[in-house]
Amino acid sequence: MIIEDEALVRKALEFRLKRDGYETESATGMADGLFMMQTGTYDLIITDLVLHNRTGMDILNAAKKEGKTAVPVIILSAGGLETEVLEAFRNGADDYINKPFSPWELSMRVKRLIQQPAAA
């Protein structure tokens, strides 16, 4: 699942992941993303840190509270401040990628997270 409000970035993520053989579903904001988490099953969540009036941290916290703790979450951010990165990891993020990012780096990080065995 991709939660990204910037259309260009969302389309680039979808293109890269589909090219790598993954199925994708996308949301443009928090409400759609939460609905999708509650009604669907996903192997990975990629969310932007800044979403309209909410944050990717809200998505991360919701994913962990919804009992989807085994689902890896990647946070994307144009900021990349050390405090943001540390907060994301403290809240359970599995990875953090600064924008702009390399499509190949994204591919490797997604592959690594999806292939890891679920935590016991």
All heavy atoms as an XYZ file, in Angstrom:
932
protein
N       0.840     -1.167      0.000
C       0.000      0.000      0.000
C       0.890      1.236      0.000
O       1.882      1.292      0.723
C      -0.885      0.035      1.246
C      -1.675      1.312      1.319
S      -2.426      1.746      2.906
C      -3.054      0.258      3.501
N       0.517      2.214     -0.816
C       1.221      3.486     -0.896
C       0.273      4.584     -0.417
O      -0.851      4.668     -0.906
C       1.654      3.782     -2.347
C       2.596      2.696     -2.865
C       2.289      5.169     -2.449
C       2.780      2.726     -4.368
N       0.735      5.394      0.530
C      -0.048      6.545      0.983
C       0.812      7.779      0.724
O       1.781      8.032      1.421
C      -0.428      6.434      2.470
C      -1.128      5.101      2.731
C      -1.313      7.618      2.878
C      -1.320      4.771      4.187
N       0.444      8.501     -0.319
C       1.240      9.644     -0.782
C       0.313     10.656     -1.426
O      -0.448     10.315     -2.326
C       2.289      9.156     -1.785
C       3.053     10.223     -2.510
C       3.883     11.118     -1.607
O       4.848     10.627     -1.001
O       3.554     12.319     -1.534
N       0.362     11.906     -0.963
C      -0.535     12.923     -1.507
C       0.018     13.621     -2.743
O      -0.734     14.249     -3.471
C      -0.933     13.944     -0.432
C       0.250     14.607      0.242
O       1.398     14.218     -0.037
O       0.028     15.502      1.070
N       1.288     13.513     -3.018
C       1.865     14.099     -4.229
C       1.703     13.118     -5.386
O       2.301     12.033     -5.383
C       3.342     14.418     -4.038
C       3.614     15.525     -3.046
C       5.094     15.804     -2.919
O       5.773     15.909     -3.961
O       5.563     15.900     -1.777
N       0.896     13.488     -6.373
C       0.565     12.581     -7.472
C       1.791     12.074     -8.217
O       1.889     10.888     -8.535
C      -0.396     13.263     -8.453
N       2.741     12.941     -8.478
C       3.929     12.541     -9.225
C       4.740     11.489     -8.468
O       5.173     10.487     -9.044
C       4.800     13.760     -9.540
C       5.996     13.530    -10.448
C       5.561     13.000    -11.815
C       6.781     14.816    -10.610
N       4.924     11.693     -7.186
C       5.669     10.740     -6.361
C       4.899      9.424     -6.264
O       5.474      8.340     -6.386
C       5.960     11.313     -4.956
C       6.619     10.273     -4.063
C       6.824     12.567     -5.054
N       3.581      9.515     -6.055
C       2.743      8.314     -5.954
C       2.836      7.493     -7.234
O       3.026      6.271     -7.204
C       1.298      8.711     -5.654
C       0.389      7.525     -5.369
C      -1.015      7.953     -4.946
N      -1.684      8.761     -5.957
C      -1.870     10.080     -5.875
N      -1.453     10.765     -4.828
N      -2.485     10.740     -6.838
N       2.730      8.151     -8.387
C       2.809      7.443     -9.678
C       4.188      6.822     -9.876
O       4.310      5.705    -10.399
C       2.483      8.390    -10.838
C       1.060      8.884    -10.832
C       0.099      7.763    -11.070
C      -1.333      8.285    -11.118
N      -2.315      7.223    -11.076
N       5.246      7.515     -9.463
C       6.600      6.972     -9.578
C       6.774      5.734     -8.701
O       7.375      4.733     -9.126
C       7.633      8.035     -9.201
N       6.229      5.781     -7.487
C       6.283      4.616     -6.602
C       5.513      3.444     -7.204
O       6.006      2.306     -7.218
C       5.704      4.966     -5.225
C       6.546      5.885     -4.352
C       5.706      6.426     -3.211
C       7.766      5.152     -3.830
N       4.307      3.718     -7.681
C       3.496      2.663     -8.297
C       4.233      2.048     -9.484
O       4.288      0.816     -9.615
C       2.151      3.221     -8.766
C       1.216      3.597     -7.653
C      -0.011      4.363     -8.137
O      -0.049      4.789     -9.314
O      -0.933      4.531     -7.322
N       4.798      2.890    -10.337
C       5.501      2.413    -11.528
C       6.673      1.509    -11.136
O       6.828      0.418    -11.673
C       6.009      3.600    -12.363
C       6.812      3.178    -13.552
C       6.187      2.731    -14.706
C       8.197      3.215    -13.521
C       6.923      2.325    -15.816
C       8.952      2.815    -14.617
C       8.312      2.369    -15.760
N       7.488      1.974    -10.190
C       8.672      1.198     -9.782
C       8.258     -0.140     -9.189
O       8.822     -1.179     -9.517
C       9.486      2.003     -8.769
C      10.702      1.288     -8.256
C      11.803      1.331     -9.288
N      12.068      0.010     -9.798
C      12.878     -0.251    -10.816
N      13.479      0.716    -11.461
N      13.080     -1.466    -11.215
N       7.279     -0.128     -8.284
C       6.871     -1.355     -7.616
C       6.210     -2.336     -8.586
O       6.456     -3.543     -8.525
C       5.957     -1.048     -6.429
C       6.645     -0.280     -5.292
C       5.632      0.136     -4.246
C       7.758     -1.106     -4.675
N       5.378     -1.827     -9.486
C       4.754     -2.706    -10.490
C       5.808     -3.286    -11.412
O       5.739     -4.459    -11.783
C       3.684     -1.949    -11.267
C       2.433     -1.710    -10.444
C       1.380     -0.942    -11.205
C       0.165     -0.697    -10.307
N      -0.866      0.075    -10.988
N       6.795     -2.483    -11.767
C       7.885     -2.967    -12.621
C       8.671     -4.077    -11.925
O       9.203     -4.973    -12.569
C       8.798     -1.808    -12.975
C       9.799     -2.161    -14.021
C      10.223     -0.933    -14.769
N      10.966     -1.333    -15.942
C      12.149     -0.866    -16.266
N      12.726      0.031    -15.511
N      12.756     -1.295    -17.335
N       8.728     -4.021    -10.593
C       9.413     -5.053     -9.810
C       8.530     -6.268     -9.551
O       8.941     -7.208     -8.876
C       9.883     -4.476     -8.472
C      11.025     -3.483     -8.625
O      11.687     -3.470     -9.685
O      11.257     -2.705     -7.667
N       7.281     -6.216    -10.059
C       6.393     -7.367     -9.934
C       5.434     -7.340     -8.766
O       4.760     -8.332     -8.489
N       5.329     -6.214     -8.083
C       4.424     -6.102     -6.936
C       3.088     -5.514     -7.371
O       3.022     -4.691     -8.279
C       5.016     -5.193     -5.852
C       6.334     -5.681     -5.308
C       7.513     -5.006     -5.600
C       6.406     -6.812     -4.504
C       8.734     -5.449     -5.102
C       7.619     -7.259     -4.006
C       8.782     -6.576     -4.312
O       9.983     -7.008     -3.819
N       2.029     -5.921     -6.696
C       0.718     -5.294     -6.872
C       0.672     -4.106     -5.920
O       1.181     -4.177     -4.807
C      -0.403     -6.272     -6.515
C      -0.506     -7.439     -7.465
C      -1.627     -8.400     -7.073
O      -2.623     -7.943     -6.469
O      -1.473     -9.581     -7.355
N       0.064     -3.019     -6.364
C      -0.018     -1.842     -5.501
C      -1.446     -1.332     -5.393
O      -2.242     -1.510     -6.306
C       0.865     -0.685     -6.033
O       0.344     -0.240     -7.277
C       2.315     -1.097     -6.184
N      -1.731     -0.742     -4.252
C      -2.954      0.025     -4.042
C      -2.505      1.328     -3.417
O      -1.571      1.346     -2.617
C      -3.925     -0.709     -3.119
C      -4.556     -1.921     -3.763
C      -5.651     -2.535     -2.912
O      -6.294     -1.810     -2.131
O      -5.846     -3.749     -3.021
N      -3.167      2.409     -3.780
C      -2.725      3.720     -3.313
C      -3.846      4.515     -2.673
O      -5.009      4.384     -3.048
C      -2.168      4.534     -4.489
O      -1.043      3.902     -5.023
N      -3.429      5.345     -1.730
C      -4.326      6.305     -1.088
C      -3.637      7.659     -1.141
O      -2.408      7.741     -1.148
C      -4.586      5.899      0.361
N      -4.455      8.722     -1.172
C      -3.888     10.065     -1.243
C      -3.843     10.759      0.112
O      -3.336     11.867      0.208
C      -4.683     10.942     -2.221
O      -6.038     11.003     -1.781
C      -4.608     10.385     -3.628
N      -4.368     10.119      1.144
C      -4.378     10.752      2.453
C      -4.683      9.784      3.571
O      -4.879      8.584      3.356
N      -4.738     10.326      4.762
C      -4.921      9.547      5.988
C      -6.235      8.766      6.009
O      -6.235      7.583      6.307
C      -4.861     10.505      7.181
C      -5.112      9.872      8.516
S      -3.614      9.183      9.174
C      -4.173      8.701     10.789
N      -7.344      9.405      5.679
C      -8.646      8.730      5.774
C      -8.712      7.516      4.858
O      -9.099      6.426      5.283
C      -9.772      9.705      5.445
N      -8.303      7.693      3.600
C      -8.312      6.566      2.660
C      -7.341      5.480      3.103
O      -7.633      4.291      3.017
C      -7.943      7.025      1.246
C      -9.015      7.883      0.608
O     -10.180      7.830      1.065
O      -8.688      8.605     -0.351
N      -6.174      5.903      3.575
C      -5.174      4.940      4.027
C      -5.661      4.114      5.206
O      -5.479      2.897      5.252
N      -6.295      4.760      6.173
C      -6.831      4.039      7.334
C      -7.924      3.064      6.916
O      -7.965      1.923      7.393
C      -7.366      5.017      8.372
C      -6.330      5.817      9.132
C      -7.010      6.828     10.054
C      -5.409      4.905      9.915
N      -8.809      3.505      6.020
C      -9.870      2.630      5.541
C      -9.269      1.397      4.858
O      -9.694      0.268      5.100
C     -10.801      3.377      4.588
C     -11.884      2.500      4.030
C     -12.986      2.161      4.805
C     -11.803      1.994      2.744
C     -13.987      1.338      4.307
C     -12.790      1.176      2.229
C     -13.883      0.840      3.015
N      -8.283      1.621      4.021
C      -7.645      0.506      3.319
C      -6.973     -0.457      4.298
O      -7.049     -1.670      4.135
C      -6.620      1.037      2.310
C      -7.275      1.726      1.117
S      -6.093      2.614      0.074
C      -5.085      1.280     -0.544
N      -6.329      0.079      5.350
C      -5.686     -0.785      6.352
C      -6.710     -1.640      7.083
O      -6.443     -2.787      7.404
C      -4.916      0.052      7.372
C      -3.553      0.468      6.881
S      -2.490      1.134      8.188
C      -3.430      2.498      8.822
N      -7.874     -1.064      7.355
C      -8.895     -1.781      8.101
C      -9.609     -2.833      7.260
O     -10.118     -3.804      7.790
C      -9.918     -0.797      8.675
C      -9.317      0.085      9.745
C     -10.209      1.261     10.101
O     -11.203      1.540      9.436
N      -9.842      1.979     11.145
N      -9.652     -2.633      5.949
C     -10.428     -3.528      5.097
C      -9.580     -4.450      4.228
O     -10.113     -5.366      3.618
C     -11.373     -2.724      4.176
O     -10.595     -1.833      3.373
C     -12.386     -1.944      4.998
N      -8.280     -4.216      4.167
C      -7.434     -5.018      3.287
C      -6.274     -5.649      4.026
O      -6.063     -5.428      5.208
N      -5.535     -6.449      3.293
C      -4.339     -7.088      3.811
C      -3.168     -6.680      2.922
O      -3.251     -6.805      1.701
C      -4.492     -8.629      3.790
O      -5.653     -8.979      4.547
C      -3.277     -9.301      4.377
N      -2.111     -6.216      3.540
C      -0.974     -5.701      2.789
C       0.323     -6.300      3.310
O       0.438     -6.611      4.500
C      -0.931     -4.167      2.872
C      -2.187     -3.560      2.314
C      -3.250     -3.211      3.143
C      -2.342     -3.405      0.949
C      -4.428     -2.698      2.624
C      -3.527     -2.889      0.417
C      -4.551     -2.545      1.262
O      -5.725     -2.044      0.741
N       1.293     -6.424      2.423
C       2.610     -6.941      2.785
C       3.551     -5.823      3.203
O       4.578     -6.078      3.826
C       3.231     -7.695      1.605
C       2.425     -8.930      1.244
O       1.961     -9.633      2.156
O       2.254     -9.179      0.037
N       3.205     -4.583      2.834
C       4.080     -3.443      3.096
C       3.261     -2.166      2.985
O       2.365     -2.068      2.142
C       5.210     -3.407      2.057
C       6.185     -2.234      2.093
C       7.120     -2.355      3.301
C       7.003     -2.182      0.818
N       3.586     -1.188      3.831
C       2.977      0.137      3.746
C       4.100      1.145      3.524
O       5.085      1.155      4.267
C       2.197      0.489      5.031
C       1.045     -0.490      5.239
C       1.698      1.940      4.980
C       0.360     -0.383      6.592
N       3.951      1.958      2.488
C       4.872      3.074      2.233
C       4.052      4.343      2.388
O       3.040      4.516      1.718
C       5.461      3.005      0.814
C       6.255      1.711      0.616
C       6.338      4.231      0.559
C       6.762      1.511     -0.807
N       4.474      5.223      3.308
C       3.723      6.449      3.541
C       4.643      7.658      3.604
O       5.759      7.582      4.117
C       2.878      6.368      4.834
O       2.115      7.566      4.980
C       3.725      6.154      6.072
N       4.159      8.746      3.055
C       4.884     10.014      3.152
C       4.774     10.510      4.589
O       3.793     10.226      5.283
C       4.248     11.027      2.186
C       5.078     12.277      2.021
O       6.224     12.323      2.511
O       4.586     13.221      1.387
N       5.775     11.230      5.043
C       5.739     11.778      6.392
C       4.742     12.924      6.498
O       4.065     13.074      7.505
C       7.136     12.260      6.817
C       7.244     12.787      8.236
C       6.901     11.700      9.245
C       8.635     13.322      8.492
N       4.610     13.723      5.439
C       3.697     14.876      5.464
C       2.525     14.615      4.522
O       2.704     14.479      3.321
C       4.429     16.173      5.051
C       3.474     17.344      5.042
C       5.611     16.434      5.965
N       1.331     14.530      5.089
C       0.099     14.285      4.330
C      -0.918     15.365      4.695
O      -1.325     15.441      5.842
C      -0.504     12.927      4.680
C       0.338     11.695      4.394
C      -0.221     10.487      5.121
C       0.376     11.438      2.893
N      -1.309     16.171      3.751
C      -2.295     17.251      3.954
C      -2.297     17.741      5.398
O      -1.413     18.452      5.799
C      -3.693     16.809      3.517
C      -3.774     16.495      2.054
N      -3.512     17.426      1.079
C      -4.075     15.339      1.405
C      -3.642     16.869     -0.107
N      -3.976     15.603      0.056
N      -3.266     17.333      6.201
C      -3.376     17.823      7.573
C      -2.967     16.780      8.608
O      -3.190     16.963      9.785
C      -4.795     18.316      7.851
C      -5.822     17.221      7.696
O      -5.515     16.133      7.198
N      -7.037     17.486      8.109
N      -2.415     15.660      8.172
C      -1.952     14.616      9.092
C      -0.519     14.255      8.730
O       0.059     14.831      7.830
C      -2.835     13.363      8.985
C      -4.298     13.588      9.284
C      -4.579     14.106     10.690
N      -4.380     13.166     11.747
C      -5.322     12.376     12.238
N      -6.534     12.399     11.748
N      -5.059     11.561     13.235
N       0.030     13.254      9.407
C       1.400     12.854      9.102
C       1.499     11.350      8.891
O       0.620     10.590      9.310
C       2.375     13.236     10.238
O       2.133     12.388     11.364
C       2.245     14.690     10.625
N       2.579     10.962      8.264
C       2.868      9.539      8.105
C       3.039      8.867      9.458
O       2.820      7.663      9.600
N       3.412      9.645     10.476
C       3.539      9.095     11.824
C       2.173      8.644     12.332
O       2.067      7.639     13.023
C       4.141     10.147     12.748
C       5.165      9.616     13.700
S       6.564      8.781     12.952
C       7.558     10.144     12.452
N       1.109      9.371     11.952
C      -0.254      8.955     12.305
C      -0.583      7.614     11.647
O      -1.197      6.739     12.256
C      -1.284     10.002     11.862
C      -1.129     11.327     12.595
O      -0.771     11.319     13.787
O      -1.369     12.370     11.966
N      -0.183      7.458     10.392
C      -0.398      6.192      9.682
C       0.387      5.082     10.363
O      -0.122      3.979     10.593
C       0.030      6.310      8.198
C      -0.863      7.301      7.456
C       0.068      4.956      7.514
C      -2.259      6.816      7.172
N       1.642      5.355     10.685
C       2.493      4.364     11.353
C       1.870      3.926     12.670
O       1.737      2.727     12.944
C       3.879      4.970     11.593
C       4.863      4.134     12.404
C       5.164      2.819     11.708
C       6.137      4.920     12.638
N       1.455      4.885     13.490
C       0.836      4.552     14.780
C      -0.445      3.756     14.589
O      -0.708      2.800     15.319
C       0.570      5.822     15.588
C       1.852      6.483     16.036
O       2.881      5.841     16.207
N       1.814      7.792     16.194
N      -1.252      4.133     13.608
C      -2.495      3.408     13.344
C      -2.199      1.987     12.885
O      -2.864      1.040     13.304
C      -3.327      4.140     12.296
N      -1.200      1.812     12.045
C      -0.854      0.477     11.554
C      -0.432     -0.415     12.707
O      -0.840     -1.582     12.783
C       0.269      0.555     10.516
N       0.320      0.109     13.623
C       0.790     -0.686     14.752
C      -0.353     -0.970     15.731
O      -0.443     -2.050     16.290
C       1.959      0.009     15.459
C       3.164      0.234     14.557
C       3.655     -1.044     13.896
C       4.808     -0.790     12.952
N       5.310     -1.989     12.303
N      -1.290     -0.028     15.897
C      -2.422     -0.230     16.802
C      -3.480     -1.150     16.206
O      -4.224     -1.789     16.921
C      -3.061      1.114     17.163
C      -2.218      1.923     18.102
C      -2.860      3.253     18.413
C      -1.920      4.081     19.252
N      -2.394      5.444     19.436
N      -3.567     -1.209     14.878
C      -4.557     -2.059     14.211
C      -4.149     -3.531     14.248
O      -4.784     -4.359     13.633
C      -4.738     -1.627     12.748
C      -5.457     -0.318     12.568
C      -6.916     -0.390     12.984
O      -7.559     -1.428     12.763
O      -7.402      0.596     13.531
N      -3.070     -3.835     14.935
C      -2.632     -5.220     15.012
C      -1.881     -5.662     13.768
O      -1.692     -6.840     13.535
N      -1.448     -4.724     12.980
C      -0.727     -5.056     11.757
C       0.771     -4.883     11.994
O       1.512     -4.445     11.126
C      -1.210     -4.176     10.610
C      -2.697     -4.356     10.325
C      -3.109     -3.601      9.099
C      -4.596     -3.725      8.857
N      -5.039     -5.039      8.485
N       1.228     -5.257     13.203
C       2.623     -5.030     13.573
C       3.592     -5.794     12.689
O       4.731     -5.399     12.550
C       2.864     -5.399     15.045
O       2.423     -6.743     15.253
C       2.140     -4.459     15.969
N       3.155     -6.895     12.083
C       4.049     -7.661     11.220
C       4.199     -7.008      9.846
O       5.070     -7.391      9.080
C       3.542     -9.094     11.075
N       3.356     -6.033      9.541
C       3.431     -5.363      8.243
C       4.511     -4.288      8.317
O       4.407     -3.344      9.102
C       2.078     -4.724      7.854
C       2.198     -3.969      6.536
C       1.003     -5.780      7.763
N       5.557     -4.411      7.507
C       6.603     -3.392      7.525
C       6.075     -2.048      7.015
O       5.232     -2.003      6.128
C       7.666     -3.938      6.568
C       7.276     -5.325      6.225
C       5.839     -5.488      6.580
N       6.610     -0.973      7.599
C       6.230      0.381      7.207
C       7.489      1.152      6.841
O       8.446      1.203      7.617
C       5.485      1.118      8.346
C       5.158      2.549      7.942
C       4.219      0.368      8.741
N       7.474      1.742      5.640
C       8.543      2.631      5.193
C       8.000      4.056      5.200
O       6.935      4.316      4.638
C       9.022      2.286      3.769
C       9.631      0.878      3.715
C      10.040      3.328      3.281
C      10.017      0.431      2.311
N       8.729      4.958      5.846
C       8.378      6.373      5.867
C       9.208      7.090      4.809
O      10.425      6.890      4.736
C       8.670      7.002      7.255
C       7.893      6.308      8.371
C       8.415      8.505      7.231
C       6.431      6.630      8.445
N       8.564      7.927      3.996
C       9.247      8.768      3.014
C       9.216     10.205      3.514
O       8.190     10.649      4.046
C       8.536      8.733      1.665
C       8.374      7.402      0.973
C       7.538      7.584     -0.295
C       9.723      6.807      0.628
N      10.314     10.931      3.330
C      10.313     12.331      3.747
C      11.288     13.154      2.930
O      12.369     12.689      2.587
C      10.687     12.448      5.224
O      10.796     13.803      5.597
N      10.882     14.369      2.646
C      11.776     15.316      1.988
C      12.672     15.999      3.012
O      13.684     16.585      2.653
C      10.965     16.361      1.230
N      12.311     15.903      4.280
C      13.076     16.573      5.325
C      14.313     15.806      5.743
O      15.434     16.254      5.556
N      14.107     14.640      6.289
C      15.221     13.802      6.705
C      15.984     14.310      7.913
O      17.142     13.960      8.104
N      15.343     15.140      8.732
C      15.994     15.594      9.954
C      16.222     14.410     10.877
O      15.379     13.499     10.960
C      15.143     16.644     10.665
C      14.872     17.938      9.902
C      13.895     18.810     10.670
C      16.173     18.682      9.645
N      17.318     14.424     11.572
C      17.649     13.315     12.465
C      16.530     13.066     13.477
O      16.191     11.918     13.761
C      18.964     13.584     13.190
C      19.379     12.433     14.087
C      20.696     12.679     14.798
O      21.147     13.838     14.862
O      21.272     11.698     15.283
N      15.911     14.121     13.995
C      14.837     13.940     14.978
C      13.642     13.209     14.368
O      13.017     12.384     15.028
C      14.378     15.302     15.551
O      14.014     16.161     14.474
C      15.457     15.945     16.388
N      13.325     13.514     13.088
C      12.221     12.828     12.410
C      12.536     11.348     12.211
O      11.693     10.484     12.420
C      11.952     13.456     11.042
C      11.381     14.839     11.070
C      11.273     15.451      9.684
O      11.839     14.888      8.717
O      10.612     16.497      9.557
N      13.750     11.075     11.782
C      14.166      9.691     11.540
C      14.095      8.896     12.833
O      13.523      7.798     12.880
C      15.598      9.636     10.940
C      16.075      8.208     10.810
C      15.650     10.362      9.604
N      14.649      9.445     13.901
C      14.644      8.746     15.189
C      13.230      8.533     15.711
O      12.901      7.463     16.227
C      15.487      9.515     16.212
C      16.983      9.574     15.902
C      17.695     10.472     16.910
C      17.596      8.193     15.855
N      12.372      9.543     15.560
C      10.981      9.401     15.999
C      10.274      8.303     15.213
O       9.540      7.494     15.779
C      10.217     10.716     15.837
C       8.769     10.610     16.307
C       7.968     11.879     16.092
O       8.496     12.853     15.533
O       6.784     11.865     16.473
N      10.516      8.252     13.917
C       9.899      7.213     13.091
C      10.321      5.824     13.566
O       9.482      4.935     13.732
C      10.275      7.413     11.624
N      11.604      5.632     13.806
C      12.075      4.325     14.269
C      11.565      4.006     15.676
O      11.192      2.868     15.956
C      13.597      4.230     14.199
C      14.105      4.025     12.794
C      14.983      4.928     12.223
C      13.695      2.934     12.028
C      15.453      4.758     10.932
C      14.153      2.748     10.729
C      15.033      3.661     10.181
N      11.501      5.006     16.552
C      10.952      4.783     17.898
C       9.488      4.357     17.834
O       9.023      3.606     18.674
C      11.066      6.053     18.737
C      12.344      6.137     19.515
C      12.307      7.270     20.537
N      13.503      8.069     20.322
C      13.546      9.275     19.786
N      12.448      9.911     19.462
N      14.679      9.901     19.602
N       8.764      4.860     16.846
C       7.340      4.526     16.712
C       7.096      3.252     15.909
O       5.952      2.917     15.638
C       6.584      5.698     16.084
C       6.387      6.823     17.082
O       5.965      6.585     18.206
N       6.713      8.033     16.689
N       8.159      2.567     15.508
C       7.982      1.274     14.863
C       8.216      1.227     13.371
O       7.957      0.193     12.746
N       8.700      2.310     12.768
C       8.992      2.269     11.328
C      10.077      1.225     11.069
O      10.981      1.037     11.877
C       9.461      3.636     10.834
N       9.959      0.563      9.950
C      10.951     -0.443      9.575
C      12.047      0.146      8.703
O      13.139     -0.415      8.608
C      10.260     -1.597      8.849
C       9.292     -2.299      9.780
O       9.756     -3.138     10.563
O       8.087     -1.977      9.748
N      11.749      1.272      8.051
C      12.745      1.933      7.223
C      12.317      3.383      7.013
O      11.157      3.738      7.234
C      12.909      1.224      5.883
C      14.303      1.369      5.294
O      15.045      2.292      5.710
O      14.652      0.574      4.413
N      13.260      4.189      6.582
C      13.044      5.617      6.358
C      13.848      5.991      5.127
O      15.045      5.705      5.061
C      13.536      6.388      7.581
C      13.165      7.846      7.621
C      12.140      8.286      8.442
C      13.843      8.788      6.849
C      11.802      9.636      8.501
C      13.511     10.128      6.897
C      12.491     10.545      7.731
O      12.147     11.869      7.794
N      13.189      6.582      4.144
C      13.860      6.944      2.898
C      13.681      8.438      2.660
O      12.562      8.954      2.685
C      13.292      6.155      1.699
C      13.452      4.648      1.926
C      13.973      6.586      0.408
C      12.796      3.794      0.849
N      14.796      9.116      2.414
C      14.754     10.551      2.104
C      14.418     10.766      0.638
O      14.896     10.039     -0.227
C      16.101     11.205      2.411
C      16.343     11.322      3.887
O      15.487     11.767      4.635
N      17.520     10.924      4.321
N      13.573     11.781      0.381
C      13.276     12.205     -0.990
C      14.295     13.260     -1.375
O      14.655     14.074     -0.519
C      11.881     12.833     -1.074
C      10.737     11.908     -0.823
C       9.471     12.730     -0.928
C       8.231     12.002     -0.555
N       7.065     12.885     -0.577
N      14.719     13.325     -2.584
C      14.431     12.359     -3.647
C      15.216     11.071     -3.401
O      16.257     11.092     -2.752
C      14.919     13.062     -4.912
C      15.984     13.996     -4.436
C      15.587     14.401     -3.040
N      14.695      9.975     -3.923
C      15.339      8.688     -3.691
C      15.572      7.986     -5.023
O      14.908      8.257     -6.013
C      14.499      7.805     -2.767
C      13.073      7.661     -3.219
C      12.710      6.696     -4.130
C      12.092      8.513     -2.717
C      11.392      6.573     -4.555
C      10.775      8.392     -3.131
C      10.425      7.426     -4.052
N      16.491      7.080     -5.004
C      16.804      6.278     -6.181
C      15.772      5.167     -6.317
O      15.468      4.485     -5.338
C      18.201      5.668     -6.014
O      18.343      4.515     -6.798
N      15.233      4.939     -7.510
C      14.291      3.836     -7.696
C      14.916      2.486     -7.351
O      14.244      1.596     -6.844
C      13.935      3.892     -9.184
C      14.430      5.197     -9.680
C      15.442      5.704     -8.721
N      16.203      2.336     -7.590
C      16.874      1.070     -7.293
C      17.029      0.880     -5.791
O      16.895     -0.221     -5.281
C      18.226      1.004     -8.012
C      18.021      1.035     -9.490
C      17.688     -0.029    -10.301
C      18.057      2.166    -10.339
N      17.527      0.387    -11.595
C      17.751      1.741    -11.659
C      18.319      3.526    -10.132
C      17.706      2.608    -12.742
C      18.277      4.384    -11.215
C      17.975      3.915    -12.493
N      17.290      1.980     -5.083
C      17.366      1.897     -3.623
C      16.012      1.495     -3.059
O      15.919      0.629     -2.186
C      17.810      3.236     -3.031
C      17.870      3.218     -1.520
C      18.200      4.573     -0.913
O      18.451      5.542     -1.654
O      18.190      4.655      0.335
N      14.952      2.116     -3.561
C      13.607      1.764     -3.123
C      13.345      0.279     -3.365
O      12.873     -0.431     -2.476
C      12.554      2.601     -3.854
C      11.107      2.204     -3.558
C      10.697      2.648     -2.167
C      10.176      2.775     -4.611
N      13.684     -0.200     -4.555
C      13.474     -1.615     -4.895
C      14.175     -2.536     -3.900
O      13.586     -3.518     -3.438
C      13.998     -1.919     -6.299
O      13.220     -1.281     -7.264
N      15.414     -2.238     -3.584
C      16.174     -3.089     -2.668
C      15.596     -3.053     -1.256
O      15.510     -4.086     -0.591
C      17.645     -2.664     -2.648
C      18.365     -2.924     -3.956
S      18.257     -4.646     -4.526
C      19.142     -5.477     -3.235
N      15.184     -1.886     -0.819
C      14.628     -1.783      0.539
C      13.284     -2.516      0.648
O      13.017     -3.192      1.637
C      14.485     -0.317      0.941
C      15.831      0.345      1.185
C      15.666      1.832      1.454
N      16.922      2.496      1.612
C      17.368      3.000      2.773
N      16.633      2.894      3.858
N      18.532      3.601      2.829
N      12.451     -2.386     -0.371
C      11.170     -3.097     -0.377
C      11.413     -4.600     -0.394
O      10.815     -5.354      0.384
C      10.306     -2.652     -1.582
C       9.124     -3.593     -1.788
C       9.824     -1.220     -1.378
N      12.282     -5.047     -1.262
C      12.580     -6.474     -1.370
C      13.083     -7.025     -0.034
O      12.658     -8.090      0.412
C      13.621     -6.697     -2.469
C      13.960     -8.139     -2.700
C      14.944     -8.286     -3.853
C      15.277     -9.749     -4.086
N      16.255     -9.893     -5.170
N      13.970     -6.293      0.610
C      14.517     -6.733      1.899
C      13.414     -6.873      2.951
O      13.363     -7.851      3.677
C      15.566     -5.724      2.368
C      16.195     -6.066      3.724
C      17.161     -4.993      4.181
N      16.559     -3.680      4.323
C      15.927     -3.267      5.426
N      15.778     -4.068      6.461
N      15.407     -2.059      5.489
N      12.513     -5.908      3.004
C      11.463     -5.950      4.030
C      10.420     -7.025      3.748
O       9.919     -7.664      4.675
C      10.787     -4.579      4.148
C      11.638     -3.511      4.828
C      10.951     -2.158      4.736
C      11.914     -3.886      6.272
N      10.074     -7.206      2.495
C       9.045     -8.206      2.167
C       9.575     -9.623      2.351
O       8.847    -10.525      2.728
C       8.482     -7.958      0.752
C       7.635     -6.702      0.790
C       7.672     -9.153      0.269
C       6.994     -6.318     -0.519
N      10.871     -9.831      2.131
C      11.431    -11.169      2.234
C      11.802    -11.564      3.659
O      12.104    -12.718      3.904
C      12.661    -11.303      1.334
C      12.289    -11.314     -0.128
C      13.497    -11.498     -1.016
O      14.646    -11.395     -0.605
N      13.218    -11.761     -2.283
N      11.786    -10.614      4.594
C      12.105    -10.963      5.977
C      11.001    -11.809      6.571
O       9.819    -11.535      6.355
C      12.245     -9.690      6.844
C      13.503     -8.912      6.600
C      13.587     -7.693      7.513
O      12.637     -7.341      8.202
N      14.726     -7.034      7.490
N      11.352    -12.832      7.357
C      10.296    -13.600      8.030
C       9.599    -12.735      9.059
O      10.209    -11.839      9.641
C      11.056    -14.750      8.681
C      12.483    -14.335      8.711
C      12.678    -13.307      7.636
N       8.306    -12.981      9.252
C       7.516    -12.220     10.222
C       8.091    -12.405     11.618
O       8.559    -13.492     11.982
C       6.065    -12.666     10.188
N       8.070    -11.329     12.412
C       8.555    -11.396     13.791
C       7.647    -12.277     14.617
O       6.437    -12.262     14.475
C       8.628     -9.990     14.370
N       8.244    -13.053     15.485
C       7.464    -13.981     16.327
C       6.929    -13.291     17.548
O       7.374    -12.325     18.004
C       8.333    -15.163     16.735
